[in-house]
Amino acid sequence: MQGPRIAASSYSNTAPLIWSFLYGSQHGKCELILDNAPARSAELLAQGRVDAALTPVAAFQTIEASRLVPGVCIGARERVRSVCLVTKGRPLKNVRSVALDISSRTSVCLTKIVFREFLGFEPEWKPAEPDIDSMLSGSDCALLIGDPALRLAESTAAAADTPFQVHDLAGLWNEHTGLGFIFAMWMDRGTQVPVEFDAVRDEGLAHIDEIAANYTEDIGTSAESLKRYLKENIIYAPDASMLSGMELFFELAFKNGLTDRNRPTGLTG
């Protein structure tokens, strides 16, 4: 196939950023590789197997010669709903072990920053597959991301007798910093890919109704709830607060030894 190779995860919140490649004006112009784990997209970019990837932002500090593509992101100004810490009635201050969803790098780093910087202690970390029952069978708390997290947050909000307590990770970040948070951005390896990612985003956002209808059965939520999530919780164009939040995230990740460097993004003045 002619054209660039592009990787992304297949979560519902990425759908507006890849709709054009699958069904719209960019269909057939790029080779799109989809995976359930955002970290897998970062691996493909690091290995030089794709030209660009929708990548957890933490990977920017580890992938040599990578470049953040400006103007497009997956982020949140306050609550994100699909990245959360889950306990069974236990407050976070009493957590002693955390099962970490291995499918994301940025959310794992953010979780460690929340405990170390904001809660003031370090629990035991346990890498785990994203299955909430299994995660909480051996840990006090679980980090869950993407559609599994959104599904759990939806079911918990709707149930009066749920055993789960859900803590929105972007909400915790905003509570302690006053800033928004960016979870993922398009990244290339320093050679600009001939794709207008902002135009691709806008085309996808124009088809939110179709996207929501495609995901409602899998997630187990209503189309209206999913549309609110994609239109209100997820922010696809970073503002100043979100960019400042990313800079602070990189600073704290480096301070806490979660990355080996704090490389400037070039996205803020």
N, C-alpha and C positions, 0 to 999 in steps of 0.2 A: 504494500500500500504506500502511495506517495503521501507526503506530509509528515508533520511531527508526530511523535509518540507521546501520549499524555496519560498520566495515572491519577486516579482519584478513588476515594472510598465510595461505597454505595449507600451510605446513610441518607435518610430523607433530607437532612439539612444541606447536603451537597447537591441535591437534585437541581436547584435553580442554576447552579454553576456548570452543570454538565448536560442540561436538557438540549441545548443547541447542538452538541456533538452527537447526541443520540437521535434526535428527531427534527432539529431545526436547520438553520442556514449553514452550520458547520458539519452537518452529517456527511460522512465520506471524505472530508478534507483532513481528518486526523485519525490516528489509531488510538482509541481510548481503552485503557486497561483499568478494570474495576476490581476492587477487593473490599472485604468487610472491615479490614483493619487500616486506619489511617497511617499507622507506622509502616505498613508495607509500601505505601506510595513513597515514603521517604527513603526506604531501602532501595527501591528501583531507581530513584534519582541519584542516590549516592553511588550506585554501581554503574551509572551511565547508561542504563538500559532504557530510560525515557528522556525526552527533551525537556519536559516540564511536569510538575506534579502538584496537586493540591495537598499540601504537606503540613503536619503539625509544626507550629512556628518554632518550637524548641529545636527542631532539626537544623534550623538556619545556623546555629552555633556549632554544629558538628559536621556539616557537609561542606567540604572544601570548594571554594569558587562558586558557591550558590548565591543566588540573588533573589530577593523578594520582589515579586511583581506588584507594583503599587496600585492602589485603588480598589482592590477586590479582596474580600476576606470572609471568613466565617467567625463571627464574634458576637458579643452581647454588651449592651450598655449596663444592664443590671442582671436580672435573672435570665438564665439560658434554658433551663428545664431539662436539658438532655446531657448534662454533666453533673453528677451529684455524688455525695457521700451518703451512704445508707447505713443506718444502725437499726437494731431492734429495741427501740425505747431507751437507748443509752445516749446520754448527752455526749457531745464530742470531747468535752474535757475529761471524761472518764474512759475514753478509748485507749486501749493498750496495744492493739494490733489492727492493721489495715490490710485487706486484700486489694491489690492493685490490678485493675484491668490492663492486661498486657498489650491491648490493641492501640494504645495511645501513649506518646511520649510527653506531650505538653501537659496533659491533665495529670499525669503522674508527677511531673515536676511541680505543678501548681499545688497538688495535694501536700507534698512535702513542705513547700513554702508555707502553706496555711498552718500546718501543725507547728513547724519550727518558729516561724516569725510571728504569727498571730495568736496561736494557742500556747506557745511557749514550752512545748515538750516534743519528744520524738517517740512515736510508737514503733512497734516491730512492723516491718514491711514484708508482705507476702505476695509475690507475683501470682496471678490467677487468671484462669479463663473467665469470660464474662457471664457467669451463671450465679445469680444472686443467692440462691439457696446454698449452693456449694461454698460460695465465698464466705457467707456468714456462719456456716457450720464450723469453720475453723478460725474465724476472726471476729473482732468486735465491730468492725466497720468495713464497708466495701466501697471502692471507687468504681462507678459504673458510668459508661459514656455511650453516646449515640442513641440509636433507636431502642435498645434494651433499657436504657436509663429513662427515656421519654415514656416508654410503655409503663415502667414501674411508677414513675411520677404521676401519670394519668390515673392508674388504678388506685394508687394510694390516696390521691385527692378525692376520688369518688367513693371510697370505702370508709365507713364509720368505725370499723373494728380492725383496721389494718395493724399488723405488728411492726410495720416499718416506719421509721422516721427518716425523711429525706431532706438533706441539706444541699441547696443549690450551690455549686462551687463558684460560679461567676458571681452569685449573690454574696457569698462570703468574701470574695475578693473586693467587690464594690463596697461592702460594709466597712472593711478595714482600710481601704485606700481611697475611696471616693472616685475610682477610675473604672472605665470599661475594660474589657478583656478580649483579646484576639486569640482564637484557638488554632486557626489554620489560614494559610495564604497560598496562592500559587507561587511556585518557586522554580527557577531554572538554574542552569549551571553557568550563568554569565553570558551566554549567547542568547539574545532575544529571540523568542519563538514567534513566528509570524501569525499570531492570534491576538485579536483585540478582546482580552478577557473581560473588560468592562462591558463591551457590547454583548458578549456571550451571556454575562450575568443579566443584563437588562432583558434580553430575549427570554431567558428562563423565568425571570420574575413576572413577565407578562403571561406566563402559563401556570401560575400558582394553583389555580383551580384544578387543572388536569393533574399536576404533580400530587396534590393532596389526595385526589381520588385514587391515584395509583398506590398510595402507601397506607391508606386507612385500615385496610383489612389486615395487613401484616403487623401494624403497630397496635391495632385494637383500640383506636380512638375515632372520634367523629371527624368528618372532613372539615367542619368549622373549627374544631379545636386545632387541627393540624395546620390549617391556614393561618390561624392566629399565631401559632408557634413560628411559622416561616416568615410571617409579615412583621411580627412585633417582637418576638424574643430574639430571633436570629437577625443580625445586622450584617449586610453583605458589602457595605462600603464603609471603611473605617473612618471615624471622626477623630478629632484631636485628643479626646479623652481616651479612646481606645488605643491610639498610637502611643500616647504617654504611658498607658497601662502596659503595653508590650515592652517599652523601654525599661520600666520598673521591674517587670517580670524577668527580663534578661539580667538586670543588675542583681536581683535577689537570687536568681538561679546560680550565677557565678559566685556570689558571696557564700552560698551554701554548698558549694562544691558539686552542684548538679550539672554544670557545664565547665569545660576547661578554659573558656574565654567568654568575653562579652564584646562581641564584634558589632560595631555600629551598623544599624539597618539602612541608614541613608534616607529614611522616610520622614524624619522630622527635622525642623529647621535647626 
